[in-house]
């Protein structure tokens, strides 16, 4: 398991993406599957900064990556406000342009593109687990 | 992220190189807004060198499209969309909201 801690600000996103995609590449993820992982992690971290911490530079994001033969498990921990995604509205993807709601898209993309998306709100932290299996 | 803008007679072409994420999306939004403030409502977004787009970037596109189309005054169209990014647009249900062209020439010719 590799764990790195990043300051909770948007300028960390590039380095976070590199950290996670490097690990994913090492077990054989490439192309669009790699892009899906990068997207999910980017959305997760953006949500942590925007919702759990409320703004940039409030707290850190701790990221652990475990690689197995057939899957990658990414755990993101923050120490901000409890975040419960069930209160985030589902985006209406069929709505006309004028009625398109701006939010909820990030979580939707995460759920569509990862095999497991699990939010845990603990006493003093939020733990998000993302898992993606290698397709053969 | 690098942004370049080329003005043509009938439209403006916006080209971005790099990632459009929560860090860079506000800068792109600002560039689109400058065009709108100058009453330029016919815009081509050439995405050939966009390596990544998050939902923050998608929100900028929706907001700009709403502004362009208000009062039927114009439109934002997309050109040279890389495969990964096309998949993100599909997933978000954006392909019904934007015309997508295979080349910048075709997109510019649309206006």
gemmi code that builds the backbone of each chain (N, CA, C; Angstrom):
import gemmi

chains = {
    "A": [
        ("UNK", (0.847, -1.205, 0.000), (0.000, 0.000, 0.000), (0.881, 1.253, 0.000)),
        ("UNK", (0.499, 2.192, -0.852), (1.209, 3.470, -0.873), (0.250, 4.544, -0.399)),
        ("UNK", (0.726, 5.404, 0.486), (-0.125, 6.493, 0.967), (0.597, 7.825, 0.819)),
        ("UNK", (-0.103, 8.802, 0.266), (0.442, 10.155, 0.180), (-0.605, 11.135, 0.687)),
        ("UNK", (-0.128, 12.233, 1.254), (-1.037, 13.276, 1.732), (-0.833, 14.537, 0.900)),
        ("UNK", (-1.943, 15.105, 0.451), (-1.879, 16.293, -0.411), (-2.650, 17.437, 0.251)),
        ("UNK", (-2.169, 18.671, 0.090), (-2.943, 19.806, 0.597), (-4.273, 19.895, -0.167)),
        ("UNK", (-5.346, 20.192, 0.547), (-6.665, 20.255, -0.085), (-6.858, 21.515, -0.895)),
        ("UNK", (-6.229, 21.555, -2.037), (-6.440, 22.686, -2.963), (-6.404, 22.168, -4.388)),
        ("UNK", (-7.030, 22.942, -5.297), (-7.209, 22.444, -6.665), (-5.881, 22.260, -7.395)),
        ("UNK", (-4.852, 23.002, -6.982), (-3.565, 22.834, -7.658), (-2.923, 21.488, -7.317)),
        ("UNK", (-3.481, 20.768, -6.326), (-2.973, 19.413, -6.021), (-3.480, 18.372, -7.024)),
        ("UNK", (-4.511, 18.714, -7.788), (-5.196, 17.698, -8.606), (-4.281, 17.029, -9.627)),
        ("UNK", (-3.361, 17.790, -10.214), (-2.462, 17.202, -11.219), (-1.591, 16.120, -10.572)),
        ("UNK", (-0.997, 16.463, -9.425), (-0.112, 15.504, -8.733), (-0.898, 14.294, -8.231)),
        ("UNK", (-2.104, 14.516, -7.754), (-2.955, 13.405, -7.295), (-3.249, 12.474, -8.472)),
        ("UNK", (-3.568, 13.076, -9.620), (-3.847, 12.283, -10.821), (-2.641, 11.453, -11.218)),
        ("UNK", (-1.466, 12.063, -11.150), (-0.235, 11.339, -11.512), (0.012, 10.168, -10.566)),
        ("UNK", (-0.158, 10.424, -9.272), (0.077, 9.389, -8.250), (-0.808, 8.163, -8.499)),
        ("UNK", (-2.087, 8.424, -8.734), (-3.035, 7.319, -8.883), (-2.880, 6.606, -10.235)),
        ("UNK", (-2.681, 7.382, -11.306), (-2.583, 6.732, -12.619), (-1.279, 5.931, -12.751)),
        ("UNK", (-0.215, 6.408, -12.113), (1.035, 5.624, -12.100), (0.796, 4.239, -11.527)),
        ("UNK", (0.112, 4.204, -10.372), (-0.169, 2.929, -9.703), (-1.057, 2.054, -10.581)),
        ("UNK", (-2.066, 2.663, -11.204), (-2.996, 1.904, -12.045), (-2.264, 1.326, -13.264)),
        ("UNK", (-1.393, 2.149, -13.837), (-0.604, 1.687, -14.997), (0.242, 0.473, -14.633)),
        ("UNK", (0.756, 0.465, -13.407), (1.694, -0.589, -13.002), (1.040, -1.969, -12.999)),
        ("UNK", (-0.301, -2.018, -12.916), (-0.946, -3.333, -12.982), (-1.679, -3.532, -14.308)),
        ("UNK", (-1.478, -2.614, -15.252), (-1.982, -2.879, -16.601), (-3.150, -2.032, -17.085)),
        ("UNK", (-3.614, -1.081, -16.277), (-4.656, -0.175, -16.782), (-4.058, 0.750, -17.833)),
        ("UNK", (-4.800, 0.964, -18.912), (-4.341, 1.939, -19.906), (-5.536, 2.551, -20.623)),
        ("UNK", (-5.247, 3.489, -21.503), (-6.268, 4.101, -22.360), (-7.454, 4.643, -21.598)),
        ("UNK", (-8.638, 4.282, -22.074), (-9.874, 4.836, -21.526), (-10.132, 4.372, -20.085)),
        ("UNK", (-9.719, 3.142, -19.753), (-9.915, 2.650, -18.382), (-9.109, 3.493, -17.390)),
        ("UNK", (-7.923, 3.895, -17.812), (-7.074, 4.763, -16.993), (-7.720, 6.144, -16.838)),
        ("UNK", (-8.290, 6.612, -17.942), (-8.962, 7.923, -17.945), (-10.134, 7.927, -16.963)),
        ("UNK", (-10.852, 6.795, -16.889), (-11.993, 6.689, -15.973), (-11.538, 6.817, -14.517)),
        ("UNK", (-10.409, 6.172, -14.206), (-9.876, 6.226, -12.839), (-9.450, 7.654, -12.503)),
        ("UNK", (-8.762, 8.282, -13.446), (-8.306, 9.658, -13.232), (-9.502, 10.585, -12.987)),
        ("UNK", (-10.559, 10.370, -13.773), (-11.759, 11.197, -13.617), (-12.380, 10.995, -12.240)),
        ("UNK", (-12.551, 9.750, -11.835), (-13.206, 9.462, -10.547), (-12.445, 10.099, -9.386)),
        ("UNK", (-11.121, 9.979, -9.415), (-10.306, 10.523, -8.327), (-10.337, 12.047, -8.340)),
        ("UNK", (-10.309, 12.624, -9.527), (-10.374, 14.083, -9.657), (-11.694, 14.606, -9.107)),
        ("UNK", (-12.796, 13.941, -9.469), (-14.118, 14.360, -8.978), (-14.198, 14.208, -7.460)),
        ("UNK", (-13.657, 13.100, -6.951), (-13.701, 12.846, -5.510), (-12.965, 13.949, -4.747)),
        ("UNK", (-11.768, 14.292, -5.225), (-10.968, 15.308, -4.529), (-11.595, 16.694, -4.655)),
        ("UNK", (-12.153, 17.001, -5.819), (-12.824, 18.296, -5.998), (-14.004, 18.407, -5.040)),
        ("UNK", (-14.742, 17.310, -4.868), (-15.874, 17.297, -3.930), (-15.411, 17.501, -2.495)),
        ("UNK", (-14.300, 16.855, -2.133), (-13.774, 17.002, -0.768), (-13.464, 18.470, -0.493)),
        ("UNK", (-12.752, 19.102, -1.448), (-12.366, 20.505, -1.251), (-13.611, 21.397, -1.200)),
        ("UNK", (-14.535, 21.160, -2.148), (-15.698, 22.051, -2.263), (-16.724, 21.818, -1.145)),
        ("UNK", (-16.957, 20.538, -0.803), (-18.052, 20.247, 0.130), (-17.581, 19.916, 1.550)),
        ("UNK", (-16.601, 19.006, 1.698), (-16.189, 18.618, 3.056), (-15.441, 19.773, 3.724)),
        ("UNK", (-14.508, 20.373, 2.980), (-13.750, 21.495, 3.551), (-14.401, 22.851, 3.272)),
        ("UNK", (-15.250, 22.905, 2.252), (-15.956, 24.156, 1.953), (-15.171, 25.126, 1.098)),
        ("UNK", (-13.866, 25.012, 1.108), (-13.019, 25.860, 0.266), (-11.602, 25.272, 0.255)),
        ("UNK", (-10.721, 25.917, -0.510), (-9.342, 25.420, -0.610), (-8.557, 25.744, 0.675)),
        ("UNK", (-7.481, 24.988, 0.874), (-6.504, 25.255, 1.946), (-7.062, 25.189, 3.361)),
        ("UNK", (-8.032, 24.306, 3.584), (-8.584, 24.122, 4.930), (-7.991, 22.867, 5.571)),
        ("UNK", (-7.825, 21.806, 4.770), (-7.298, 20.563, 5.322), (-6.689, 19.700, 4.235)),
        ("UNK", (-6.154, 18.565, 4.664), (-5.454, 17.677, 3.723), (-6.366, 16.582, 3.167)),
        ("UNK", (-5.895, 15.987, 2.084), (-6.538, 14.791, 1.526), (-5.493, 13.680, 1.565)),
        ("UNK", (-5.854, 12.592, 2.258), (-4.937, 11.458, 2.385), (-5.378, 10.393, 1.375)),
        ("UNK", (-4.450, 9.962, 0.542), (-4.821, 9.003, -0.507), (-3.961, 7.747, -0.399)),
        ("UNK", (-4.632, 6.598, -0.264), (-3.931, 5.310, -0.233), (-4.322, 4.508, -1.460)),
        ("UNK", (-3.317, 3.849, -2.031), (-3.580, 3.024, -3.202), (-3.072, 1.612, -2.933)),
        ("UNK", (-3.945, 0.644, -3.153), (-3.559, -0.761, -3.057), (-3.772, -1.392, -4.422)),
        ("UNK", (-2.716, -2.016, -4.951), (-2.870, -2.691, -6.243), (-2.804, -4.200, -6.039)),
        ("UNK", (-3.756, -4.897, -6.637), (-3.758, -6.353, -6.666), (-3.599, -6.773, -8.126)),
        ("UNK", (-3.555, -8.080, -8.339), (-3.419, -8.576, -9.710), (-4.557, -8.109, -10.594)),
        ("UNK", (-5.762, -8.062, -10.024), (-6.943, -7.812, -10.858), (-7.677, -6.523, -10.535)),
        ("UNK", (-7.177, -5.742, -9.570), (-7.923, -4.515, -9.247), (-7.062, -3.475, -8.537)),
        ("UNK", (-7.558, -2.235, -8.598), (-6.938, -1.152, -7.829), (-7.962, -0.643, -6.822)),
        ("UNK", (-7.504, -0.420, -5.605), (-8.372, 0.114, -4.552), (-7.773, 1.440, -4.098)),
        ("UNK", (-8.583, 2.492, -4.213), (-8.110, 3.832, -3.857), (-8.959, 4.332, -2.695)),
        ("UNK", (-8.299, 4.723, -1.617), (-9.030, 5.215, -0.443), (-8.674, 6.681, -0.225)),
        ("UNK", (-9.700, 7.525, -0.177), (-9.487, 8.962, 0.010), (-10.081, 9.369, 1.348)),
        ("UNK", (-9.259, 9.966, 2.189), (-9.720, 10.368, 3.522), (-9.591, 11.879, 3.685)),
        ("UNK", (-10.670, 12.496, 4.219), (-10.575, 13.918, 4.563), (-11.098, 14.106, 5.986)),
        ("UNK", (-10.798, 15.249, 6.551), (-11.140, 15.506, 7.944), (-12.079, 16.703, 8.049)),
        ("UNK", (-12.903, 16.850, 6.999), (-13.830, 17.988, 6.940), (-15.210, 17.629, 7.455)),
        ("UNK", (-16.197, 18.401, 7.030), (-17.581, 18.178, 7.438), (-18.059, 16.824, 6.920)),
        ("UNK", (-18.926, 16.148, 7.692), (-19.475, 14.885, 7.197), (-20.151, 15.107, 5.848)),
        ("UNK", (-19.900, 14.185, 4.937), (-20.453, 14.342, 3.591), (-21.267, 13.114, 3.246)),
        ("UNK", (-22.548, 13.307, 3.022), (-23.396, 12.178, 2.669), (-23.932, 12.360, 1.250)),
        ("UNK", (-23.442, 11.549, 0.321), (-23.794, 11.756, -1.084), (-25.256, 11.471, -1.386)),
        ("UNK", (-25.974, 10.815, -0.438), (-27.377, 10.539, -0.755), (-28.200, 11.820, -0.802)),
        ("UNK", (-27.648, 12.928, -0.253), (-28.348, 14.203, -0.320), (-27.993, 14.999, -1.578)),
        ("UNK", (-27.079, 14.452, -2.373), (-26.742, 15.129, -3.631), (-27.748, 14.688, -4.686)),
        ("UNK", (-28.361, 15.672, -5.319), (-29.378, 15.356, -6.323), (-28.767, 14.645, -7.530)),
        ("UNK", (-29.512, 13.720, -8.088), (-29.089, 13.073, -9.334), (-29.219, 14.097, -10.459)),
        ("UNK", (-28.216, 14.170, -11.333), (-28.384, 15.103, -12.459), (-29.432, 14.561, -13.436)),
        ("UNK", (-30.218, 15.454, -14.024), (-31.172, 15.025, -15.042), (-30.501, 15.126, -16.411)),
        ("UNK", (-30.035, 13.987, -16.893), (-29.206, 13.994, -18.105), (-30.016, 14.190, -19.370)),
        ("UNK", (-31.337, 14.081, -19.248), (-32.173, 14.258, -20.441), (-32.800, 15.644, -20.507)),
        ("UNK", (-32.498, 16.480, -19.514), (-33.132, 17.794, -19.472), (-32.661, 18.670, -20.634)),
        ("UNK", (-33.546, 19.614, -21.036), (-33.157, 20.594, -22.047), (-32.042, 21.466, -21.487)),
        ("UNK", (-31.390, 22.162, -22.396), (-30.268, 23.012, -22.000), (-30.639, 23.949, -20.849)),
        ("UNK", (-31.758, 24.664, -20.973), (-32.119, 25.679, -19.964), (-32.401, 25.045, -18.602)),
        ("UNK", (-32.821, 23.776, -18.609), (-33.177, 23.122, -17.348), (-32.053, 22.265, -16.788)),
        ("UNK", (-30.916, 22.244, -17.473), (-29.826, 21.400, -16.986), (-29.310, 21.939, -15.667)),
        ("UNK", (-29.261, 21.045, -14.677), (-28.749, 21.427, -13.379), (-27.234, 21.219, -13.423)),
        ("UNK", (-26.521, 22.102, -12.721), (-25.067, 22.071, -12.815), (-24.429, 21.020, -11.909)),
        ("UNK", (-25.152, 20.539, -10.921), (-24.453, 19.735, -9.915), (-24.859, 18.268, -9.902)),
        ("UNK", (-24.071, 17.472, -9.182), (-24.340, 16.046, -9.097), (-23.649, 15.239, -10.177)),
        ("UNK", (-23.075, 15.937, -11.152), (-22.449, 15.267, -12.286), (-21.186, 14.499, -11.881)),
        ("UNK", (-20.410, 15.077, -10.973), (-19.158, 14.450, -10.545), (-19.390, 13.092, -9.902)),
        ("UNK", (-20.337, 13.037, -8.981), (-20.634, 11.769, -8.288), (-21.217, 10.762, -9.278)),
        ("UNK", (-22.037, 11.269, -10.189), (-22.615, 10.390, -11.208), (-21.511, 9.741, -12.056)),
        ("UNK", (-20.533, 10.541, -12.474), (-19.432, 10.012, -13.296), (-18.621, 8.980, -12.513)),
        ("UNK", (-18.368, 9.297, -11.236), (-17.633, 8.364, -10.370), (-18.346, 7.010, -10.317)),
        ("UNK", (-19.654, 7.060, -10.085), (-20.432, 5.827, -9.931), (-20.509, 5.042, -11.236)),
        ("UNK", (-20.580, 5.748, -12.345), (-20.676, 5.062, -13.634), (-19.356, 4.402, -14.019)),
        ("UNK", (-18.246, 5.038, -13.641), (-16.957, 4.621, -14.179), (-16.113, 3.769, -13.231)),
        ("UNK", (-16.527, 3.642, -11.965), (-15.797, 2.769, -11.045), (-16.694, 1.583, -10.690)),
        ("UNK", (-16.096, 0.472, -10.266), (-16.893, -0.709, -9.927), (-17.463, -0.614, -8.513)),
        ("UNK", (-16.723, 0.029, -7.614), (-17.216, 0.233, -6.240), (-16.984, 1.694, -5.873)),
        ("UNK", (-18.020, 2.343, -5.342), (-17.894, 3.698, -4.802), (-18.581, 3.672, -3.445)),
        ("UNK", (-17.791, 3.752, -2.382), (-18.366, 3.610, -1.049), (-17.974, 4.778, -0.136)),
        ("UNK", (-18.986, 5.516, 0.332), (-18.727, 6.646, 1.230), (-18.961, 6.207, 2.671)),
        ("UNK", (-17.979, 6.459, 3.546), (-18.147, 6.188, 4.975), (-17.915, 7.477, 5.744)),
        ("UNK", (-18.872, 7.847, 6.585), (-18.668, 9.009, 7.439), (-18.369, 8.499, 8.837)),
        ("UNK", (-17.127, 8.680, 9.273), (-16.722, 8.231, 10.601), (-16.751, 9.423, 11.549)),
        ("UNK", (-16.290, 9.187, 12.775), (-16.412, 10.206, 13.819), (-15.772, 11.546, 13.408)),
        ("UNK", (-14.559, 11.460, 12.910), (-13.863, 12.711, 12.620), (-13.338, 12.774, 11.196)),
        ("UNK", (-13.820, 11.851, 10.352), (-13.320, 11.872, 8.986), (-14.307, 11.218, 8.012)),
        ("UNK", (-14.132, 11.558, 6.756), (-14.886, 10.901, 5.677), (-13.922, 10.002, 4.926)),
        ("UNK", (-14.357, 8.778, 4.650), (-13.507, 7.846, 3.911), (-14.262, 7.370, 2.671)),
        ("UNK", (-13.678, 7.646, 1.524), (-14.288, 7.226, 0.262), (-13.411, 6.132, -0.343)),
        ("UNK", (-14.026, 5.003, -0.651), (-13.284, 3.903, -1.267), (-13.734, 3.721, -2.711)),
        ("UNK", (-12.761, 3.718, -3.610), (-13.037, 3.492, -5.033), (-12.298, 2.237, -5.464)),
        ("UNK", (-12.996, 1.345, -6.144), (-12.350, 0.127, -6.647), (-12.638, 0.001, -8.140)),
        ("UNK", (-11.610, -0.392, -8.898), (-11.828, -0.713, -10.305), (-11.094, -2.003, -10.661)),
        ("UNK", (-11.821, -2.887, -11.330), (-11.269, -4.168, -11.746), (-10.676, -4.059, -13.148)),
        ("UNK", (-9.590, -4.782, -13.332), (-9.006, -4.883, -14.681), (-9.896, -5.780, -15.516)),
        ("UNK", (-10.282, -5.293, -16.687), (-11.042, -6.156, -17.595), (-10.039, -6.860, -18.494)),
        ("UNK", (-10.278, -8.151, -18.751), (-9.292, -8.829, -19.617), (-9.755, -8.849, -21.077)),
    ],
    "B": [
        ("UNK", (-2.727, 24.621, -18.142), (-3.664, 24.779, -19.246), (-3.352, 26.067, -20.013)),
        ("UNK", (-3.244, 25.940, -21.326), (-2.993, 27.111, -22.177), (-4.239, 27.369, -23.019)),
        ("UNK", (-4.622, 28.634, -23.129), (-5.805, 28.973, -23.935), (-5.390, 29.921, -25.058)),
        ("UNK", (-5.819, 29.605, -26.272), (-5.608, 30.575, -27.357), (-6.934, 30.839, -28.052)),
        ("UNK", (-7.083, 32.071, -28.513), (-8.336, 32.451, -29.171), (-8.017, 33.081, -30.527)),
        ("UNK", (-8.661, 32.582, -31.569), (-8.489, 33.138, -32.909), (-9.829, 33.698, -33.363)),
        ("UNK", (-9.809, 34.955, -33.791), (-11.060, 35.567, -34.238), (-11.186, 35.449, -35.748)),
        ("UNK", (-12.296, 34.903, -36.184), (-12.621, 34.854, -37.605), (-13.766, 35.834, -37.856)),
        ("UNK", (-14.113, 35.973, -39.141), (-15.156, 36.934, -39.490), (-16.485, 36.587, -38.812)),
        ("UNK", (-16.841, 35.299, -38.846), (-18.164, 34.904, -38.349), (-18.158, 34.223, -36.991)),
        ("UNK", (-16.971, 33.880, -36.477), (-16.926, 33.186, -35.178), (-15.543, 33.311, -34.541)),
        ("UNK", (-15.457, 32.877, -33.311), (-14.172, 32.810, -32.605), (-13.854, 31.350, -32.335)),
        ("UNK", (-12.573, 31.014, -32.471), (-12.152, 29.650, -32.146), (-11.339, 29.686, -30.851)),
        ("UNK", (-11.797, 28.931, -29.855), (-11.085, 28.829, -28.580), (-10.402, 27.469, -28.557)),
        ("UNK", (-9.109, 27.483, -28.262), (-8.359, 26.235, -28.220), (-7.667, 26.123, -26.869)),
        ("UNK", (-7.748, 24.948, -26.280), (-7.141, 24.727, -24.970), (-6.154, 23.580, -25.067)),
        ("UNK", (-5.021, 23.757, -24.404), (-4.057, 22.666, -24.329), (-3.917, 22.263, -22.865)),
        ("UNK", (-4.158, 20.979, -22.566), (-3.968, 20.504, -21.194), (-5.245, 20.082, -20.509)),
        ("UNK", (-5.217, 20.131, -19.174), (-6.328, 19.638, -18.350), (-7.325, 20.739, -18.036)),
        ("UNK", (-8.612, 20.392, -18.110), (-9.649, 21.307, -17.619), (-10.232, 20.667, -16.372)),
        ("UNK", (-9.747, 21.097, -15.199), (-10.232, 20.554, -13.927), (-10.687, 21.715, -13.041)),
        ("UNK", (-10.905, 21.441, -11.774), (-11.401, 22.511, -10.887), (-10.401, 23.650, -10.751)),
        ("UNK", (-9.115, 23.353, -10.978), (-8.095, 24.402, -10.880), (-8.126, 25.316, -12.101)),
        ("UNK", (-8.327, 24.738, -13.280), (-8.199, 25.532, -14.499), (-9.538, 25.978, -15.095)),
        ("UNK", (-10.645, 25.319, -14.708), (-11.954, 25.653, -15.287), (-12.336, 27.138, -15.122)),
        ("UNK", (-12.049, 27.756, -13.952), (-12.419, 29.176, -13.809), (-11.743, 30.076, -14.857)),
        ("UNK", (-10.506, 29.733, -15.213), (-9.779, 30.524, -16.217), (-10.456, 30.398, -17.591)),
        ("UNK", (-10.881, 29.180, -17.925), (-11.583, 28.969, -19.195), (-12.921, 29.712, -19.190)),
        ("UNK", (-13.615, 29.641, -18.050), (-14.905, 30.331, -17.926), (-14.737, 31.826, -18.173)),
        ("UNK", (-13.666, 32.376, -17.606), (-13.382, 33.804, -17.759), (-13.153, 34.170, -19.227)),
        ("UNK", (-12.408, 33.317, -19.944), (-12.140, 33.595, -21.366), (-13.427, 33.560, -22.185)),
        ("UNK", (-14.272, 32.564, -21.913), (-15.565, 32.501, -22.616), (-16.399, 33.742, -22.271)),
        ("UNK", (-16.400, 34.127, -20.997), (-17.202, 35.282, -20.582), (-16.736, 36.574, -21.235)),
        ("UNK", (-15.411, 36.699, -21.445), (-14.894, 37.897, -22.130), (-15.452, 37.983, -23.537)),
        ("UNK", (-15.491, 36.834, -24.234), (-16.053, 36.814, -25.584), (-17.523, 37.238, -25.556)),
        ("UNK", (-18.269, 36.702, -24.595), (-19.702, 37.013, -24.497), (-19.914, 38.497, -24.196)),
        ("UNK", (-19.058, 39.038, -23.329), (-19.173, 40.458, -22.983), (-18.910, 41.340, -24.201)),
        ("UNK", (-18.093, 40.836, -25.127), (-17.818, 41.572, -26.373), (-18.844, 41.243, -27.462)),
        ("UNK", (-19.953, 40.614, -27.049), (-21.015, 40.230, -27.989), (-20.553, 39.251, -29.055)),
        ("UNK", (-19.649, 38.388, -28.705), (-19.254, 37.306, -29.605), (-19.958, 36.039, -29.121)),
        ("UNK", (-20.983, 35.637, -29.868), (-21.807, 34.511, -29.414), (-21.694, 33.286, -30.310)),
        ("UNK", (-20.855, 33.369, -31.339), (-20.615, 32.214, -32.205), (-19.217, 31.693, -31.902)),
        ("UNK", (-19.167, 30.585, -31.198), (-17.875, 30.119, -30.692), (-17.634, 28.656, -31.058)),
        ("UNK", (-16.424, 28.398, -31.539), (-15.976, 27.021, -31.771), (-14.976, 26.687, -30.667)),
        ("UNK", (-15.186, 25.571, -29.994), (-14.217, 25.124, -28.988), (-13.468, 23.932, -29.579)),
        ("UNK", (-12.224, 24.177, -29.971), (-11.388, 23.117, -30.543), (-10.725, 22.356, -29.388)),
        ("UNK", (-11.114, 21.090, -29.211), (-10.676, 20.332, -28.034), (-9.538, 19.354, -28.331)),
        ("UNK", (-8.916, 19.496, -29.495), (-7.929, 18.504, -29.917), (-6.800, 18.283, -28.903)),
        ("UNK", (-6.390, 19.338, -28.203), (-5.285, 19.214, -27.254), (-5.738, 19.188, -25.795)),
        ("UNK", (-7.040, 18.951, -25.574), (-7.539, 18.816, -24.201), (-7.258, 17.385, -23.742)),
        ("UNK", (-6.475, 17.245, -22.683), (-6.090, 15.900, -22.246), (-7.074, 15.319, -21.237)),
        ("UNK", (-7.859, 16.201, -20.600), (-8.737, 15.742, -19.506), (-9.796, 16.812, -19.261)),
        ("UNK", (-11.029, 16.373, -19.005), (-12.059, 17.344, -18.584), (-12.880, 16.748, -17.441)),
        ("UNK", (-13.004, 17.505, -16.359), (-13.807, 17.033, -15.222), (-15.177, 17.702, -15.291)),
        ("UNK", (-16.027, 17.382, -14.299), (-17.364, 17.976, -14.307), (-17.294, 19.497, -14.164)),
        ("UNK", (-16.218, 20.006, -13.554), (-16.057, 21.461, -13.446), (-15.930, 22.070, -14.848)),
        ("UNK", (-15.219, 21.380, -15.721), (-15.090, 21.835, -17.109), (-16.398, 21.694, -17.862)),
        ("UNK", (-17.108, 20.606, -17.611), (-18.400, 20.395, -18.279), (-19.391, 21.489, -17.887)),
        ("UNK", (-19.314, 21.911, -16.621), (-20.218, 22.986, -16.163), (-19.942, 24.299, -16.897)),
        ("UNK", (-18.658, 24.550, -17.200), (-18.304, 25.762, -17.947), (-18.934, 25.707, -19.346)),
        ("UNK", (-18.892, 24.528, -19.969), (-19.462, 24.395, -21.315), (-20.973, 24.624, -21.295)),
        ("UNK", (-21.655, 24.051, -20.298), (-23.118, 24.222, -20.192), (-23.471, 25.698, -19.985)),
        ("UNK", (-22.759, 26.332, -19.060), (-23.045, 27.730, -18.755), (-22.808, 28.617, -19.984)),
        ("UNK", (-21.722, 28.345, -20.706), (-21.403, 29.143, -21.897), (-22.437, 28.895, -23.002)),
        ("UNK", (-22.846, 27.627, -23.151), (-23.855, 27.325, -24.162), (-25.179, 28.030, -23.840)),
        ("UNK", (-25.568, 28.044, -22.569), (-26.811, 28.734, -22.178), (-26.730, 30.214, -22.551)),
        ("UNK", (-25.578, 30.827, -22.256), (-25.385, 32.241, -22.557), (-25.382, 32.526, -24.048)),
        ("UNK", (-24.696, 31.666, -24.800), (-24.630, 31.859, -26.255), (-26.008, 31.751, -26.890)),
        ("UNK", (-26.788, 30.786, -26.431), (-28.075, 30.510, -27.089), (-29.198, 31.439, -26.643)),
        ("UNK", (-28.952, 32.203, -25.577), (-29.994, 33.113, -25.095), (-30.406, 34.075, -26.220)),
        ("UNK", (-31.675, 34.318, -26.364), (-32.246, 35.184, -27.416), (-31.856, 34.716, -28.821)),
        ("UNK", (-31.528, 33.446, -28.945), (-31.146, 32.910, -30.267), (-29.974, 33.645, -30.893)),
        ("UNK", (-29.081, 34.146, -30.067), (-28.037, 35.012, -30.606), (-26.793, 34.253, -31.045)),
        ("UNK", (-26.698, 32.975, -30.729), (-25.497, 32.254, -31.142), (-25.456, 30.841, -30.618)),
        ("UNK", (-24.254, 30.284, -30.630), (-24.107, 28.883, -30.261), (-22.634, 28.572, -29.984)),
        ("UNK", (-22.419, 27.652, -29.058), (-21.079, 27.100, -28.834), (-21.048, 25.709, -29.468)),
        ("UNK", (-20.117, 25.489, -30.389), (-19.992, 24.153, -30.985), (-18.606, 23.591, -30.660)),
        ("UNK", (-18.492, 22.272, -30.716), (-17.236, 21.610, -30.354), (-16.586, 20.994, -31.586)),
        ("UNK", (-15.261, 20.992, -31.603), (-14.552, 20.396, -32.733), (-13.386, 19.552, -32.246)),
        ("UNK", (-13.024, 18.540, -33.031), (-11.854, 17.684, -32.749), (-11.870, 17.132, -31.326)),
        ("UNK", (-12.957, 16.507, -30.953), (-13.088, 16.015, -29.577), (-12.393, 14.650, -29.446)),
        ("UNK", (-11.370, 14.540, -28.585), (-10.696, 13.249, -28.401), (-11.663, 12.190, -27.837)),
        ("UNK", (-11.365, 10.924, -28.106), (-12.255, 9.810, -27.738), (-12.651, 9.795, -26.259)),
        ("UNK", (-11.670, 9.911, -25.366), (-11.968, 9.863, -23.931), (-12.940, 10.965, -23.528)),
        ("UNK", (-12.709, 12.127, -24.125), (-13.513, 13.283, -23.760), (-14.914, 13.173, -24.352)),
        ("UNK", (-14.967, 12.596, -25.550), (-16.277, 12.319, -26.177), (-17.083, 11.385, -25.263)),
        ("UNK", (-16.411, 10.405, -24.676), (-17.094, 9.465, -23.775), (-17.628, 10.187, -22.539)),
        ("UNK", (-16.847, 11.147, -22.028), (-17.307, 11.929, -20.870), (-18.528, 12.771, -21.253)),
        ("UNK", (-18.494, 13.359, -22.455), (-19.626, 14.169, -22.924), (-20.869, 13.298, -23.091)),
        ("UNK", (-20.669, 12.088, -23.632), (-21.778, 11.141, -23.799), (-22.396, 10.785, -22.456)),
        ("UNK", (-21.521, 10.447, -21.506), (-21.968, 10.024, -20.177), (-22.795, 11.120, -19.511)),
        ("UNK", (-22.371, 12.367, -19.716), (-23.040, 13.494, -19.072), (-24.290, 13.937, -19.845)),
        ("UNK", (-24.574, 13.256, -20.957), (-25.748, 13.622, -21.753), (-25.557, 14.909, -22.532)),
        ("UNK", (-24.308, 15.246, -22.817), (-24.009, 16.516, -23.483), (-24.126, 16.443, -25.003)),
        ("UNK", (-24.117, 15.224, -25.548), (-24.060, 15.153, -27.014), (-25.360, 15.660, -27.646)),
        ("UNK", (-26.435, 15.743, -26.843), (-27.677, 16.310, -27.369), (-27.657, 17.839, -27.304)),
        ("UNK", (-26.732, 18.381, -26.535), (-26.749, 19.828, -26.270), (-25.715, 20.612, -27.081)),
        ("UNK", (-24.794, 19.861, -27.718), (-23.720, 20.529, -28.475), (-23.564, 19.863, -29.840)),
        ("UNK", (-23.390, 20.684, -30.878), (-23.001, 20.110, -32.167), (-21.511, 19.802, -32.099)),
        ("UNK", (-21.144, 18.624, -32.609), (-19.739, 18.217, -32.573), (-19.247, 18.004, -33.999)),
        ("UNK", (-18.158, 18.675, -34.352), (-17.592, 18.573, -35.703), (-16.251, 17.844, -35.662)),
        ("UNK", (-15.968, 17.135, -36.768), (-14.720, 16.369, -36.842), (-13.498, 17.252, -37.071)),
        ("UNK", (-13.728, 18.445, -37.602), (-12.584, 19.323, -37.855), (-12.951, 20.767, -37.528)),
        ("UNK", (-11.928, 21.560, -37.278), (-12.155, 22.975, -36.983), (-12.739, 23.683, -38.198)),
        ("UNK", (-12.258, 23.291, -39.384), (-12.750, 23.916, -40.629), (-14.252, 23.701, -40.766)),
        ("UNK", (-14.697, 22.476, -40.497), (-16.136, 22.184, -40.601), (-16.923, 22.981, -39.562)),
        ("UNK", (-16.358, 23.110, -38.362), (-17.052, 23.849, -37.300), (-17.158, 25.328, -37.634)),
        ("UNK", (-16.059, 25.896, -38.141), (-16.065, 27.316, -38.517), (-17.043, 27.527, -39.669)),
        ("UNK", (-17.067, 26.572, -40.600), (-17.965, 26.652, -41.755), (-19.438, 26.590, -41.379)),
        ("UNK", (-19.717, 26.072, -40.187), (-21.100, 25.967, -39.708), (-21.723, 27.355, -39.501)),
        ("UNK", (-20.890, 28.349, -39.210), (-21.431, 29.695, -38.910), (-21.503, 30.574, -40.145)),
    ],
}
model = gemmi.Model(1)
for chain_id, residues in chains.items():
    chain = gemmi.Chain(chain_id)
    for i, (resn, *xyz) in enumerate(residues, 1):
        res = gemmi.Residue()
        res.name, res.seqid = resn, gemmi.SeqId(i, " ")
        for name, pos in zip(("N", "CA", "C"), xyz):
            atom = gemmi.Atom()
            atom.name, atom.element = name, gemmi.Element(name[0])
            atom.pos, atom.b_iso = gemmi.Position(*pos), 0.0
            res.add_atom(atom)
        chain.add_residue(res)
    model.add_chain(chain)
structure = gemmi.Structure()
structure.add_model(model)
structure.setup_entities()
